[in-house]
Amino acid sequence: MRNRLILSAAATLLTLSASAYAQETVIIQQAPAPAPVMTPAPVMAPQTVVIPGEVRTYVMQQEVQSVPYEGDVLIGRVIDGPVELYPVDGYDGYSYTVVNERRVIVDPQTRAVVQILD
């Protein structure tokens, strides 16, 4: 009888300790990773290019017919389509054209507007 009592007490003690361990168990759930934040690239202002005075004078003296062009004519904007570019004599790095009654100096490699002459 005494052995049964000890065995019963031991079984009860084991059962209580198991439930005590279960109460100390901590479950940690990780929060989902935050979504990446997309920030827009900084807007760069067009760089001012110093055009030789001779190039500006040459472009202003030329008689070229204006071509209608859709969209705004802005520094840095690429002039595409059927707009003809004319070379500046003696300056291979510059071309010009007249679009929407505005004379523009253009980079002949990229067709980007470098300067607008008014």
C-alpha positions in Angstrom: 0.0 0.0 0.0 2.8 2.3 0.9 4.4 1.6 -2.5 1.1 2.5 -4.2 0.9 5.7 -2.4 4.5 6.7 -3.3 3.8 5.6 -6.9 0.6 7.6 -7.0 2.3 10.7 -5.5 5.1 10.4 -8.1 2.7 10.2 -11.0 0.8 13.2 -9.7 4.0 15.1 -9.3 5.1 14.3 -12.8 1.7 15.3 -14.2 1.8 18.6 -12.3 5.4 19.4 -13.4 4.4 18.7 -17.1 1.6 21.2 -16.9 3.9 23.6 -15.2 6.4 23.3 -18.1 3.5 23.9 -20.6 2.6 27.1 -18.8 6.2 28.5 -19.1 6.4 27.8 -22.9 6.4 31.1 -24.8 5.5 31.2 -28.5 7.1 34.1 -30.4 5.6 35.0 -33.7 7.6 37.1 -36.0 5.9 40.0 -37.6 5.9 39.9 -41.4 8.8 41.8 -43.0 7.8 45.4 -43.9 7.2 46.1 -47.6 10.0 47.9 -49.3 9.5 51.6 -49.5 9.9 52.9 -53.1 11.3 56.4 -53.0 11.3 58.4 -56.3 14.7 59.2 -57.8 15.7 62.8 -57.2 14.8 65.1 -60.0 17.9 66.6 -61.5 17.7 70.1 -62.9 19.1 70.4 -66.4 22.8 71.4 -66.3 23.6 74.8 -67.8 26.0 74.4 -70.6 28.2 77.3 -71.6 27.8 77.6 -75.3 30.5 79.6 -77.2 29.3 83.0 -78.3 30.3 82.2 -81.9 27.8 79.3 -81.9 25.0 81.4 -80.6 25.7 84.2 -83.1 25.9 81.7 -86.0 22.6 80.1 -85.1 20.9 83.5 -84.8 22.1 84.6 -88.2 20.9 81.5 -90.1 17.7 81.7 -92.1 16.0 78.4 -91.4 12.3 77.7 -91.6 10.5 76.8 -88.4 9.1 73.3 -88.0 6.0 72.6 -86.0 6.8 70.3 -83.1 4.4 68.5 -80.8 5.1 69.0 -77.1 7.2 71.4 -75.1 10.7 72.4 -76.3 12.8 72.3 -73.1 16.5 72.0 -72.3 17.3 68.3 -72.1 14.3 67.2 -74.2 15.2 65.0 -77.1 14.1 66.4 -80.5 13.0 63.3 -82.4 11.0 62.6 -85.4 11.4 64.3 -88.8 13.0 67.5 -87.4 16.1 68.2 -89.4 19.2 69.3 -87.5 21.7 71.6 -89.1 25.4 71.6 -88.3 27.2 74.6 -86.9 30.2 75.4 -89.1 33.4 74.9 -87.2 31.8 73.4 -84.2 31.1 69.6 -84.6 29.6 69.3 -81.1 26.6 71.5 -81.9 23.7 71.4 -84.2 20.7 73.7 -84.4 17.1 73.8 -85.7 14.1 76.0 -85.4 11.0 74.4 -83.8 7.7 76.2 -83.0 9.4 79.6 -83.9 12.2 79.0 -81.3 15.9 78.5 -82.2 17.5 75.7 -80.3 21.0 74.4 -80.1 21.1 70.7 -80.0 23.7 68.0 -79.2 24.0 66.2 -82.6 24.8 62.8 -80.9 21.8 62.6 -78.6 19.5 65.2 -80.3 18.9 66.7 -76.8 18.2 70.4 -76.6 21.3 72.2 -75.1 20.1 75.8 -75.2 17.1 77.7 -76.4 17.7 81.1 -78.0 15.1 83.8 -77.9 
